[in-house]
Amino acid sequence: MHPSAFFLPTFLEAVRTNTEESIASIMTEPIPGVFSFAMLQPNFCDMLLEEVENFEKWVHAMKFKIMRPNTMNKYGAVLDDFGLEAMLNQFMEEFIAPISKVFYPEVGGGTLDSHHAFVVEYGKDRDVELGFHVDDSEVTLNVCLGKQFSGGELYFRGIRCENHVNSETQHEEMYDYSHVPGRAVLHRGRHRHGARPTSSGLRMNLLLWCRSSVFREMKKYQMDFSSWCGECQREKTERQIQCVKATKLVNYSLEHSYAVHLAANILLLASNTFLLYFRTGIS
């Protein structure tokens, strides 16, 4: 099928032009590091939903056990099991990598080389919500496929490295994103998030976890993640503030010491001058 059967014209044009300006033109960034954009054609969303439902009916009829998307979702399907692995890898390389290279270079956005793709389901007799977590990815694409639903907002709580994954959330890091069918949200895998309860209807989302083996290898030898971890950035800023304060204190001490030394010299000179004048007067 031609890409126009899957993607909206605005998305295709932006990625094909492949400049920072063209990609940014279709994006909204409601909170730093989280990007939202219209992506999928409605007909393709319906077609993929139908394919997933048919697959699940077949699995149930055959009494097969299938691998679920991840350790947190009990409902949904891994799309590579549909024979879509090659297509999804091409999708990542041709459409997601150009965007990630622009917006996430510090976490391997320009060296994505593998993926894990799956569909998740939320609603009655399905998963209702998803707890606070980070993804096993460098970059995550999350696209709402439908159907009719209410609730299920995606909430974000700041980007963290492994050392700070459970650290406190700052007020400015809090953001709730409401899903819209066909619209995608893109974020770092280390951006902490969760899904609020889907209060009615059925919500199904396509997720693509994009990974970089190069970044994962380099990360083993890194000690400082302040280029993307919010808590590392705060700790670095605090160290810089303390360093500036210490420098000012040292400078003040030196200046004070110089002033005291200068005053002592002036007093000594005045004393010597007075003694000399006194002795001259006596003689």
C-alpha positions in Angstrom: 0.0 0.0 0.0 1.1 3.6 -0.7 2.1 5.6 2.4 -0.8 8.0 1.6 -3.2 5.2 2.6 -1.7 5.2 6.1 -0.6 8.8 6.8 -2.2 12.2 6.6 -0.8 14.5 3.8 0.6 17.0 6.3 2.6 14.3 8.1 3.9 12.9 4.8 5.0 16.3 3.5 6.8 17.2 6.7 8.8 14.0 6.9 9.6 14.0 3.2 10.9 17.6 3.3 12.9 16.4 6.3 14.0 19.7 7.7 13.8 20.9 11.3 11.4 23.6 10.1 9.1 21.3 8.2 8.9 18.8 11.1 8.3 21.5 13.7 5.5 22.9 11.6 3.2 20.0 12.2 4.1 19.6 15.9 2.8 21.1 19.2 5.0 20.8 22.2 2.7 21.3 25.3 5.5 20.4 27.7 9.3 20.2 26.9 10.1 16.9 25.2 6.5 15.9 24.5 5.3 16.4 20.9 1.9 15.8 19.5 0.8 15.7 15.8 -1.9 14.4 13.5 -0.6 11.3 11.8 -2.9 8.4 10.7 -5.7 8.3 8.2 -9.1 7.4 9.9 -9.6 4.5 7.4 -6.2 3.0 8.4 -7.1 3.2 12.1 -10.3 1.3 11.4 -8.5 -1.3 9.3 -5.8 -1.9 12.0 -8.4 -2.2 14.7 -10.3 -4.7 12.7 -7.1 -6.7 12.0 -6.4 -6.8 15.8 -9.9 -7.9 16.6 -9.8 -10.7 14.0 -6.4 -11.9 15.3 -7.7 -12.0 18.9 -10.8 -14.0 17.8 -8.6 -16.4 15.9 -6.3 -16.8 19.0 -9.4 -17.4 21.2 -10.9 -19.9 18.8 -7.6 -21.8 18.5 -6.9 -21.6 22.2 -3.4 -20.3 21.6 -1.4 -18.4 24.2 0.2 -15.3 22.8 2.8 -12.9 24.1 1.2 -9.8 25.6 2.6 -6.3 24.8 4.6 -5.9 28.0 4.7 -6.8 31.7 2.0 -4.1 32.6 -0.6 -4.7 29.9 -2.7 -7.8 30.1 -4.7 -7.0 26.9 -3.5 -6.2 23.4 -1.2 -7.8 20.9 2.4 -7.6 19.7 2.2 -6.5 16.0 5.4 -8.3 15.0 3.3 -11.5 15.6 1.1 -10.3 12.7 4.1 -10.5 10.3 4.5 -6.7 10.4 8.0 -6.6 11.8 9.7 -5.6 8.5 7.1 -3.0 7.7 7.3 -1.5 11.2 11.0 -1.4 11.1 10.9 0.5 7.8 8.3 2.8 9.3 10.6 3.6 12.2 13.6 4.2 9.9 11.8 6.4 7.3 9.3 8.3 9.4 10.1 8.2 13.1 13.9 8.4 12.9 14.0 11.7 11.0 11.8 13.3 13.7 13.8 11.7 16.6 17.1 12.9 15.1 15.8 16.5 15.3 14.2 16.4 18.8 16.0 13.6 20.7 19.7 13.5 19.6 20.9 13.3 23.2 19.2 9.9 23.8 20.1 8.2 20.5 17.3 9.7 18.4 19.6 9.7 15.4 20.7 6.0 15.7 17.5 4.1 16.2 18.0 0.5 15.0 15.3 -1.7 16.6 11.7 -1.6 17.8 9.0 -3.3 19.8 5.5 -2.6 18.4 2.2 -3.4 20.0 -1.5 -2.5 20.4 -3.0 -2.0 23.9 -6.7 -2.1 24.9 -8.4 -0.2 27.7 -12.0 -0.3 28.9 -14.6 -2.6 30.3 -13.2 -6.2 30.6 -9.8 -4.8 29.5 -7.0 -3.0 31.2 -8.6 0.1 32.9 -5.5 2.2 33.6 -1.7 2.0 33.5 0.5 2.7 36.5 3.4 5.2 36.7 6.4 3.9 34.7 9.1 4.5 32.1 9.4 2.6 28.8 12.0 0.2 27.6 12.8 2.5 24.7 14.8 5.6 23.8 11.9 7.1 21.9 8.2 6.2 22.2 5.5 6.8 19.6 1.9 6.5 21.0 -1.0 6.8 18.5 -4.6 6.5 19.5 -6.6 4.3 17.1 -10.0 4.7 18.7 -12.7 3.8 19.3 -15.3 5.8 21.3 -14.2 6.4 24.9 -13.9 8.8 27.7 -11.0 9.3 30.2 -7.7 7.5 29.7 -5.6 10.6 29.8 -1.8 10.1 29.5 -0.1 11.9 32.4 3.6 12.9 32.3 5.9 13.5 35.4 9.4 14.4 34.2 12.3 12.7 32.5 14.6 10.7 34.7 17.7 8.4 34.4 17.8 5.1 36.2 19.3 6.7 39.4 16.5 9.2 39.7 13.4 7.3 38.4 11.6 7.5 41.8 12.6 11.1 42.6 10.1 13.8 43.3 8.1 15.4 40.5 8.4 19.2 40.1 5.2 21.2 39.4 6.4 22.3 36.0 6.9 18.7 34.9 3.2 17.8 35.4 1.1 17.5 32.2 -2.0 15.5 31.2 -2.5 14.6 27.5 -6.0 13.7 26.1 -6.0 11.1 23.3 -7.5 11.9 19.9 -8.0 9.1 17.3 -5.3 9.3 14.6 -3.2 11.7 16.6 0.3 10.7 17.9 2.3 11.7 20.9 6.1 11.3 20.8 8.3 11.3 23.9 11.5 9.9 25.4 11.2 6.5 26.8 12.6 7.8 30.1 9.8 10.3 30.4 7.8 9.1 33.4 4.1 8.6 32.6 1.0 6.6 33.2 -2.6 6.3 31.9 -5.6 7.4 33.9 -8.7 5.1 34.0 -10.8 4.8 30.8 -14.2 5.5 32.4 -16.3 4.4 29.4 -16.0 2.8 26.0 -13.0 1.1 24.5 -9.7 2.8 23.8 -7.0 1.2 21.7 -3.5 2.6 21.0 -0.6 1.7 18.8 2.8 2.0 20.4 6.2 1.8 18.9 9.1 1.6 21.3 12.2 2.7 19.3 15.6 1.7 20.5 19.2 2.5 19.9 21.9 -0.1 20.6 24.6 2.6 20.1 23.1 4.8 22.8 22.6 1.9 25.2 26.2 0.9 24.9 27.5 4.4 25.4 25.2 4.9 28.4 27.1 2.2 30.2 30.2 4.5 30.4 28.3 7.7 31.2 28.1 9.3 34.7 26.3 12.5 33.9 22.9 12.5 32.3 22.1 16.2 32.8 21.5 16.7 29.1 18.2 15.0 29.5 17.5 13.9 33.1 15.5 16.6 35.0 16.9 15.6 38.4 20.5 15.4 37.1 20.0 18.9 35.7 18.7 20.2 39.1 21.7 18.6 40.9 24.1 20.1 38.4 22.5 23.6 38.8 22.7 23.3 42.6 26.4 22.4 42.4 27.0 25.4 40.2 25.2 27.7 42.6 27.2 26.3 45.5 30.4 26.8 43.5 29.5 30.4 42.8 28.7 31.0 46.4 32.0 29.4 47.5 33.9 31.5 45.0 32.3 34.7 46.2 33.1 33.7 49.8 36.8 33.1 48.9 37.0 36.4 47.1 35.4 38.2 50.0 37.9 36.6 52.4 40.8 37.6 50.2 39.5 41.1 49.8 38.9 41.4 53.6 42.3 40.0 54.3 43.9 42.5 51.9 42.0 45.4 53.5 43.1 44.3 57.0 46.7 44.0 55.8 46.5 47.4 54.1 45.1 49.0 57.2 47.8 47.5 59.4 50.5 48.8 57.0 48.9 52.3 57.1 48.9 52.3 60.9 52.5 51.1 61.0 53.5 53.8 58.6 51.6 56.5 60.6 53.2 55.2 63.8 56.7 55.3 62.3 56.1 58.8 60.9 54.9 60.1 64.3 57.9 58.6 66.1 60.3 60.1 63.6 58.6 63.5 64.0 58.7 63.2 67.8 62.4 62.4 67.9 63.2 65.2 65.5 61.3 67.7 67.6 63.2 66.6 70.8 66.6 66.9 69.2 
